[in-house]
């Protein structure tokens, strides 16, 4: 797992299960989540987009069908090419 501490990221992509954020700020980032373990400590997310895949996407769809979540905006889930930050 890649650890990031005391950093600010803008317009980058991350696979949530593969990174640890501590005292980080993420702005306008794409975050991909498949349902695995993750850890954030004092991290903030400003105007970030969360993309759900696999079991996480299935859970999201269930909650939407039950009216517990709003329907997503059009656009789709495009996986990043790597778990590292990408410009």
N, C-alpha and C positions, 0 to 999 in steps of 0.2 A: 504494500500500500504506500502510495506517495504522500508524504506529509508536507503541508504548506503552513507556515507560521508567519504572522505579522506582515501579510502581503495584501496588495490590492490587485484584483484582476478585472479587466474590462474586455468585453467582446471575445470571450474564450469559451471553450467547451470542455466539460468534464463528465466522466462516468462516476457517479456518486460513490458507488461501492469500492472504487479503486483509489479514493483520495481521502485525506484527513485534513480538515481546515481548522486552524486555531488562530483566533484574533485576526481573521481575514475579512475583507470586503470584496464581494463579487458584484459587478455592475454589468448589466446587459449581457449576461452569460447564458449559455445553454447547458442545462444539467440533465443528464440521462440517468434514469433510475429503473432497475429491473426487479427490485424487491429484496435485495440482499442487505447485509449489515452496513451501517455507515456511522460516522462520528463527526460531529461539528462541535467546537467549543468556542463560544463567543464569536460566531460568524454571522455576517449580515448579507442579505441578498436584495439588491436594488434592481428592479425591472428585469429579473432573470426569468427565463422560460424553462419550465420543468417538462421533460418528455418521459413518458412512462412506457416501459417495454415489458414483455413476458408476464410473469405473475403480477407485477405492479399494474400493468395495463389492464389485466383481467379484473383486478380488484377495483380499479377506477371505473371500468365499464359497468360492473355490478352496482356500484354506488350511484352511478348516473342513471341506470335503469330504475333504481329505487327512488330517484329524486333527491338523493342526499348530496349530490354534486351537480354543478351546472355542466352542460355539454361543452366540450372543448371547441375552440375556434378552428376554422379550417387551416390546414397547413401540414399535418402529418408529422411523424416522428422519424427523423433522419439521424442515424447513429453517427457519432464522430469517428474519425479515422483512427483515433488513438485515445487512451485515457489521459494523456498528458495535455496540458493547456495547448490550444491551437489558436493562432491568430487569424 
